Amino acid sequence: MKKLLIIGYVWVEKTTGAGNRMLQLIELFLGDNYQITFASPAHKTENSLDLTTLGVEEVSIELNSSSFDEFVSNLQPEAVLFDRFMMEEQFGWRVAEYVPKAIRVLDTEDLHFLRKVRHKQLKKGEAFSNEGLLKSEEAKREIASILRCDLSLIISSYEMNLLQKIFKIDKQILCHLPFLLKNITDKTIQAWNTFEDRSHFVFIGNFFHAPNVDAALQLKTIWNHIRKQLPNAEMHIYGAYTTQQIRQLHKPQERFFVKGFANDAMEVVQKSRVVLAPLRFGAGIKGKLTEAMICGTPSVTTNIGVEGMRADLSWNGFVENDFEEFSKRAVELYSNKNLWKEFQKNGVEIINQLYDKKKLSVSFMNRFSEIQEDLETHRTYNFLGSLLQHQTLQATKYMSKWIEEKNNKGS
């Protein structure tokens, strides 16, 4: 069997969009008869999944340690997938040196520099600008990682456009691969709860993720407008890793409930009438919003929320950046059955047209195989990548060796 090594930034958790994305990629490669080893330098948490139940080998690896060199040399994978650019920075040069013929793939998850620059500009009260991206140190690091890899998976159509138009990245080393989702069938739709059977507003998000923390804080203000007009409705906040800051938002007397971790997020969303996602910064595409569409639950969100997610299709709800208007739209959607059902249909169309697992999987695996079969030529035409790989290997190799030697002396 062909071997794939995945180097994970963290161990896979189903409580996060990144975790679900990784599970989709694992399933994709298992379906193509790859033997998968998932390795990570991170510590497991109580939410970490046991990937061995899927037939995936799990291995703990160390940063700045030559033990990885022996590990990857013995494994001899045909392909290596880096989970986020930080893992490519740490291990990319070792992979290039010890298994040079392995195709190197970067799964960006989202463009981290885009999310961070937006956050910084928001805190400063500045308008978002591409100039800010071009000056970003994080952008230089992440773009360098993209260039060094043979192929980078980009989850958002917006980010694909940004990389090609603003950063002039050759599309030959980029692949737009959004979430891989099953089609919503008539049978699925018939099983959904009806408008009348649903109640309340919901927000679900992992609170390790800064955009989700900010969104929950915005909801507190938004809710003050909504609850005056909908005296029986409630706002439910779910998510793993709730902080004291988030728990303090819990105000039952105001019908604002912080409920913590959801054992079955899909069940929660399908029982809710409207998803609210007042996202002010971020990147990638939003799992909470595809999840809403899969559950037949319309949403109210922002331009950041829908960015790169819908092509030219109508959204499955309202898109509003002004939070006073956001509140009005939330009340309107919650109260208007005909409008709600129309938006629900929009969600079905978005999922079935843009996130079709079968079509996307075939297209990606064909592209992956083509590059793999003529990897030498592919790398020859990625001259900037080869240049960066050479320079990085020299610089990072000796820095890492120095850190390892220092650690050894310290012990």
PELIN-V874460 format. One record per residue. N is the residue number from 0. PHI is phi in whole degrees, -180 to 180 (* if undefined). OMEGA is omega as a letter, one per 20 degrees, with the letter a starting at -180 (none if undefined). Layout:
BEGIN
N,PHI,OMEGA
N,PHI,OMEGA
END
This chain:
BEGIN
0,*,r
1,-71,a
2,-113,r
3,-120,r
4,-104,r
5,-106,r
6,-104,a
7,-90,r
8,-66,r
9,-137,r
10,-74,a
11,-68,r
12,-125,r
13,-82,a
14,-82,a
15,-125,r
16,-62,r
17,-65,r
18,-66,r
19,-65,r
20,-61,a
21,-64,r
22,-61,r
23,-64,r
24,-69,r
25,-61,r
26,-62,a
27,-61,a
28,-75,r
29,-62,r
30,-66,r
31,-101,r
32,64,r
33,-92,r
34,-90,a
35,-108,r
36,-116,r
37,-107,a
38,-121,r
39,-152,r
40,-88,a
41,-80,r
42,-92,r
43,-74,r
44,-117,r
45,-66,r
46,-95,a
47,-68,r
48,-83,r
49,-91,a
50,-72,r
51,-64,r
52,-67,r
53,-95,a
54,90,a
55,-100,r
56,-79,r
57,-110,a
58,-138,r
59,-87,r
60,-125,a
61,-112,r
62,-78,r
63,51,a
64,-139,r
65,-71,r
66,-62,r
67,-66,a
68,-60,r
69,-67,a
70,-60,a
71,-73,r
72,-65,r
73,-71,a
74,-71,a
75,50,r
76,-72,r
77,-79,a
78,-145,r
79,-129,r
80,-112,r
81,-92,r
82,-89,a
83,79,a
84,-66,a
85,-62,r
86,-75,r
87,-68,r
88,-60,a
89,-74,a
90,-115,a
91,-59,a
92,-67,r
93,-69,r
94,-62,a
95,-62,a
96,-81,a
97,-100,r
98,-136,a
99,-63,a
100,-88,r
101,-76,r
102,-71,a
103,-105,a
104,-119,r
105,-109,r
106,-98,a
107,-72,a
108,67,r
109,-150,r
110,-80,a
111,-60,a
112,-66,r
113,-66,r
114,-63,a
115,-70,r
116,-65,r
117,-60,r
118,-64,r
119,-62,a
120,-69,r
121,-64,a
122,-65,r
123,-86,a
124,75,a
125,-94,r
126,-74,r
127,-65,r
128,-144,r
129,-66,r
130,-61,r
131,-62,r
132,-66,a
133,-66,r
134,-91,a
135,-75,r
136,-65,r
137,-61,r
138,-63,a
139,-61,a
140,-66,a
141,-71,r
142,-64,r
143,-60,r
144,-64,r
145,-60,a
146,-65,a
147,-72,a
148,-87,r
149,-77,a
150,-156,r
151,-119,a
152,-90,a
153,-113,a
154,-83,a
155,-118,r
156,-66,r
157,-62,a
158,-70,r
159,-59,a
160,-65,a
161,-61,a
162,-64,a
163,-80,a
164,-82,a
165,-90,a
166,-103,r
167,57,r
168,-81,r
169,-65,a
170,-65,r
171,-68,r
172,-108,r
173,-119,r
174,-141,r
175,-76,a
176,-135,r
177,-76,r
178,-59,r
179,-103,a
180,-122,r
181,-71,r
182,-64,r
183,-87,a
184,-94,r
185,-60,r
186,-63,r
187,-63,a
188,-61,r
189,-64,a
190,-85,a
191,-66,r
192,-66,a
193,-78,r
194,-55,a
195,-69,a
196,-83,a
197,-106,r
198,-155,r
199,78,r
200,-102,a
201,-141,r
202,-136,r
203,-126,r
204,-168,r
205,-71,a
206,-88,r
207,-75,a
208,-97,a
209,-55,r
210,-60,r
211,-73,r
212,-62,a
213,-62,a
214,-63,r
215,-64,r
216,-66,r
217,-66,a
218,-62,r
219,-60,r
220,-71,r
221,-59,a
222,-64,r
223,-60,r
224,-79,a
225,-68,a
226,-67,r
227,-67,a
228,-97,a
229,-127,a
230,-65,a
231,-104,a
232,-82,r
233,-128,r
234,-108,a
235,-114,r
236,-108,r
237,-120,r
238,164,r
239,-74,r
240,61,r
241,-65,r
242,-97,r
243,-60,r
244,-59,r
245,-76,a
246,-63,r
247,-68,r
248,-75,a
249,-62,a
250,-138,a
251,-56,a
252,-65,r
253,-103,a
254,62,r
255,-116,a
256,-115,r
257,-99,a
258,-103,r
259,76,a
260,-66,r
261,-99,r
262,-63,r
263,-136,a
264,-61,a
265,-63,r
266,-65,r
267,-61,a
268,-67,a
269,-71,r
270,-87,a
271,-90,a
272,-89,a
273,-142,r
274,-95,r
275,-111,a
276,-142,a
277,-81,a
278,-81,a
279,-102,r
280,-153,a
281,148,r
282,-158,r
283,71,r
284,-121,a
285,-103,r
286,-60,a
287,-64,a
288,-87,r
289,-67,r
290,-60,r
291,-60,a
292,-66,r
293,-63,a
294,-92,a
295,71,a
296,-112,r
297,-63,a
298,-136,r
299,-122,a
300,-146,a
301,-118,r
302,-61,r
303,-64,a
304,-61,a
305,-91,a
306,-55,r
307,71,a
308,-111,a
309,-126,a
310,54,r
311,-106,a
312,-85,r
313,-71,a
314,-73,a
315,-90,r
316,165,a
317,-102,r
318,-121,a
319,-147,a
320,-92,r
321,-79,a
322,-76,r
323,-72,r
324,-67,r
325,-54,a
326,-62,a
327,-63,r
328,-66,r
329,-63,r
330,-64,a
331,-62,a
332,-67,a
333,-67,a
334,-100,a
335,-106,a
336,-62,a
337,-63,r
338,-64,r
339,-58,a
340,-69,r
341,-64,r
342,-66,r
343,-60,r
344,-63,r
345,-59,r
346,-63,r
347,-61,a
348,-65,r
349,-62,a
350,-62,a
351,-72,a
352,-88,a
353,-105,a
354,-124,a
355,-63,a
356,-56,a
357,-64,a
358,-64,a
359,-66,a
360,-65,a
361,-63,a
362,-61,a
363,-68,a
364,-64,r
365,-64,r
366,-63,a
367,-59,a
368,-65,r
369,-61,r
370,-67,a
371,-62,a
372,-70,r
373,-133,a
374,-65,a
375,-63,r
376,-65,r
377,-58,a
378,-71,r
379,-60,a
380,-81,r
381,-95,a
382,-63,a
383,-61,r
384,-63,r
385,-64,r
386,-63,r
387,-65,r
388,-61,a
389,-64,a
390,-67,a
391,-66,a
392,-58,a
393,-66,a
394,-69,a
395,-69,a
396,-58,a
397,-75,r
398,-64,a
399,-65,r
400,-62,r
401,-65,r
402,-63,r
403,-62,a
404,-64,r
405,-63,r
406,-63,a
407,-64,r
408,-69,r
409,-67,a
410,-83,none
END
